[in-house]
Amino acid sequence: MKTFSTFTDEMLVKSYEKGNNAAFEELLYRHKDKIFGYIYSLTHNRVLTEDIFQETFIKAITTIKQGRYVESGKFVAWISRIAHNLVIDFYRKEANQNTYSNDAYDYDLLNNSSLCEQHIEDTIIHEQTMNDMLKLVDLLPQNQQDIVRMRFYENMSFKEIAENNQISINTALGRMRYAILNLRKYAAERNLLIDFEKIT
């Protein structure tokens, strides 16, 4: 898999289309945890999640092998839509009861707004943005790192951040402003597309 470490997802798809099975193994390695977690967040049932997860990648393999994969965005968003549709299909087959029960609770998935197409796109894009940004945070001065991690990854308010660091709210806001400026610069240097407006 290390051979493909510099490949983009789209490059891996094209390589797999040409018969390189290891390319798809790399795609699976990159995205399996994210896709599994996404399916589980919708079903709250591990056995069902495992079934849909396997079916998702089987369908992806079939689609790519048949030459029907259309490069219209990120691979992870495309395969997430496959998973999304399979979850919907499952619950439609359960339409006579409209809910799927597990030991924890009954979950009315068909009425869950998180299954809407736009929500899926937004969730995937947001997760990718936060993952990309996390790679850059370590480059910041320590006091800026602390502010960013508390704000975006621990969901703390600026009041809580200020109290936790024993600084004023204005100081916390100032450090965040400089952190964002630095992150923009780091992202540009590495050709990372991060929409800081949406996350701030």
C-alpha positions as CSV (number, residue, x, y, z in Angstrom):
1,M,0.0,0.0,0.0
2,K,2.9,2.3,0.6
3,T,3.4,2.4,-3.2
4,F,0.2,4.4,-3.5
5,S,0.8,6.8,-0.6
6,T,1.2,9.8,-3.0
7,F,-1.8,8.8,-5.2
8,T,-5.0,10.8,-5.0
9,D,-8.3,8.8,-4.6
10,E,-9.1,9.5,-8.3
11,M,-5.7,8.2,-9.4
12,L,-6.3,5.0,-7.4
13,V,-9.7,4.5,-9.0
14,K,-8.2,4.8,-12.5
15,S,-5.4,2.4,-11.5
16,Y,-8.0,-0.1,-10.2
17,E,-10.0,0.3,-13.5
18,K,-6.9,-0.9,-15.3
19,G,-6.7,-4.0,-13.2
20,N,-4.5,-3.1,-10.3
21,N,-6.4,-4.6,-7.3
22,A,-3.9,-3.2,-4.8
23,A,-5.2,0.3,-5.7
24,F,-8.6,-0.6,-4.4
25,E,-7.0,-2.1,-1.3
26,E,-5.5,1.3,-0.6
27,L,-8.9,3.0,-1.1
28,L,-10.4,0.6,1.4
29,Y,-7.6,1.2,3.8
30,R,-8.0,5.0,3.6
31,H,-11.7,5.2,4.0
32,K,-13.0,2.0,5.8
33,D,-13.2,3.6,9.2
34,K,-14.9,6.7,8.0
35,I,-17.5,4.8,6.0
36,F,-18.1,2.2,8.7
37,G,-18.6,4.9,11.3
38,Y,-20.9,6.8,9.0
39,I,-23.1,3.8,8.5
40,Y,-23.1,3.0,12.2
41,S,-24.2,6.5,13.0
42,L,-27.3,5.9,11.0
43,T,-28.2,2.3,12.0
44,H,-26.9,2.1,15.6
45,N,-26.6,-1.6,15.0
46,R,-23.2,-3.2,14.5
47,V,-24.3,-6.4,12.7
48,L,-26.4,-4.4,10.2
49,T,-23.6,-1.9,9.8
50,E,-21.1,-4.7,8.9
51,D,-23.5,-6.1,6.3
52,I,-24.1,-2.7,4.7
53,F,-20.4,-1.8,4.9
54,Q,-19.5,-5.0,2.9
55,E,-22.3,-4.4,0.4
56,T,-21.2,-0.8,-0.1
57,F,-17.7,-1.8,-1.1
58,I,-18.9,-4.7,-3.3
59,K,-21.2,-2.3,-5.1
60,A,-18.3,0.2,-5.5
61,I,-16.1,-2.5,-6.9
62,T,-18.8,-3.6,-9.4
63,T,-19.5,0.0,-10.5
64,I,-15.8,0.8,-11.1
65,K,-15.1,-2.5,-12.9
66,Q,-18.1,-1.9,-15.2
67,G,-16.7,1.5,-16.1
68,R,-19.7,3.3,-14.6
69,Y,-17.7,5.4,-12.1
70,V,-18.2,9.0,-12.9
71,E,-15.6,11.5,-11.5
72,S,-18.0,14.1,-10.2
73,G,-16.3,14.9,-6.8
74,K,-14.4,13.2,-4.1
75,F,-14.4,9.4,-4.0
76,V,-15.3,9.4,-0.3
77,A,-18.5,11.4,-1.0
78,W,-19.4,9.0,-3.8
79,I,-19.0,5.9,-1.8
80,S,-20.8,7.5,1.1
81,R,-23.8,8.0,-1.1
82,I,-23.7,4.3,-2.0
83,A,-23.8,3.5,1.7
84,H,-26.6,6.1,2.2
85,N,-28.7,4.5,-0.5
86,L,-28.2,1.0,0.8
87,V,-29.3,2.1,4.3
88,I,-32.4,3.7,2.8
89,D,-33.1,0.5,0.7
90,F,-32.8,-1.6,3.8
91,Y,-35.3,0.4,5.8
92,R,-37.7,0.7,2.9
93,K,-37.8,-3.1,2.9
94,E,-38.7,-2.9,6.5
95,A,-41.5,-0.4,5.6
96,N,-44.2,-2.5,7.2
97,Q,-42.9,-1.6,10.6
98,N,-41.0,1.6,9.7
99,T,-38.5,1.2,12.5
100,Y,-35.5,-1.1,13.0
101,S,-35.1,-2.3,16.6
102,N,-32.0,-3.2,18.4
103,D,-31.3,-3.9,22.1
104,A,-30.7,-0.2,22.8
105,Y,-33.8,1.4,21.3
106,D,-36.1,1.7,18.3
107,Y,-34.7,4.1,15.7
108,D,-37.0,5.7,13.2
109,L,-34.4,6.0,10.5
110,L,-36.7,6.8,7.6
111,N,-37.8,10.0,9.4
112,N,-34.2,10.9,10.2
113,S,-33.2,14.2,8.6
114,S,-29.5,13.2,8.7
115,L,-30.3,10.9,5.7
116,C,-30.9,13.7,3.3
117,E,-28.4,14.0,0.5
118,Q,-27.2,17.5,1.4
119,H,-26.6,16.5,5.0
120,I,-24.4,13.6,3.8
121,E,-22.4,15.9,1.5
122,D,-22.0,18.5,4.3
123,T,-20.9,15.9,6.8
124,I,-18.3,14.3,4.6
125,I,-16.9,17.7,3.5
126,H,-16.8,18.9,7.1
127,E,-15.0,15.8,8.3
128,Q,-12.5,16.0,5.5
129,T,-11.9,19.7,6.3
130,M,-11.3,19.0,10.0
131,N,-9.0,16.1,9.2
132,D,-7.0,18.3,6.8
133,M,-6.8,21.1,9.3
134,L,-5.7,18.7,12.1
135,K,-2.6,18.0,10.0
136,L,-1.7,21.6,10.0
137,V,-2.4,22.5,13.6
138,D,0.8,20.9,14.8
139,L,2.7,23.5,12.8
140,L,1.2,26.3,14.9
141,P,2.9,27.9,17.9
142,Q,1.7,26.0,21.0
143,N,-0.6,28.7,22.4
144,Q,-2.4,28.9,19.0
145,Q,-2.6,25.1,18.9
146,D,-4.3,25.0,22.2
147,I,-6.9,27.5,21.1
148,V,-7.7,25.7,17.9
149,R,-8.0,22.3,19.5
150,M,-10.2,23.6,22.3
151,R,-12.5,25.5,19.9
152,F,-12.8,23.1,17.0
153,Y,-12.1,19.7,18.4
154,E,-13.4,20.0,22.0
155,N,-16.3,22.5,21.1
156,M,-15.4,24.9,23.9
157,S,-16.7,28.4,23.9
158,F,-14.2,31.3,23.9
159,K,-15.3,32.1,27.5
160,E,-14.4,28.5,28.5
161,I,-11.2,28.7,26.5
162,A,-10.2,31.9,28.3
163,E,-11.0,30.5,31.7
164,N,-9.1,27.3,31.0
165,N,-6.0,29.2,29.9
166,Q,-6.4,32.0,32.4
167,I,-6.4,34.6,29.7
168,S,-8.9,37.2,28.6
169,I,-11.5,36.5,26.0
170,N,-9.9,39.1,23.7
171,T,-6.6,37.3,24.0
172,A,-8.3,34.0,23.1
173,L,-9.9,35.6,20.1
174,G,-6.7,37.2,19.0
175,R,-4.8,34.0,19.2
176,M,-7.5,32.3,17.1
177,R,-7.3,35.0,14.5
178,Y,-3.6,34.6,14.1
179,A,-4.0,30.8,14.1
180,I,-6.5,31.0,11.2
181,L,-4.1,33.3,9.3
182,N,-1.3,30.8,9.8
183,L,-3.5,27.9,8.9
184,R,-4.5,29.6,5.6
185,K,-0.9,30.1,4.8
186,Y,0.0,26.5,5.6
187,A,-2.9,25.2,3.6
188,A,-2.0,27.3,0.5
189,E,1.6,26.1,0.7
190,R,0.4,22.5,0.6
191,N,-2.4,23.0,-2.0
192,L,-5.0,22.0,0.5
193,L,-8.5,23.4,-0.1
194,I,-10.0,24.3,3.3
195,D,-13.0,26.6,3.5
196,F,-12.1,28.4,6.7
197,E,-15.2,30.6,6.4
198,K,-17.5,27.5,7.0
199,I,-15.6,26.3,10.1
200,T,-15.2,29.6,11.8
